[in-house]
Amino acid sequence: MIKTTTLEFQPGDIIIREGDSADFVYTLTSGHAEASQSGIKVGEIYAGEVFGALAAFSGVKRNATVTATRCCSVEATYKDSFITLARRQPDICVKLINDMARLISDLNESILVLSSSASRVER
């Protein structure tokens, strides 16, 4: 049996906090949120995206804080249920990989911008 619960968040509410244990994997069903590490924005989360899976799969603490930027509806799935669901429905894994690939691309772009800025400062 897949155990899920629907949660509602207002702008500014913290959905997950950096450093917390990972008991759930989340799907943003509506709204928008931002991910930050040590107070620095590192990404955005859009409706339909899965987040919080990295810590759930790896067993490490949350590596980012996710904060609602608009009213959000979130489906929280217990991590064990999510892993079971992923085994039964591989399309969930494909969606998760696509989301992670977009995040990696965004992070790479941020690194290039920072590298470029650092090069200009050194000159």
Disulfide bonds with the S-S distance in Angstrom:
none
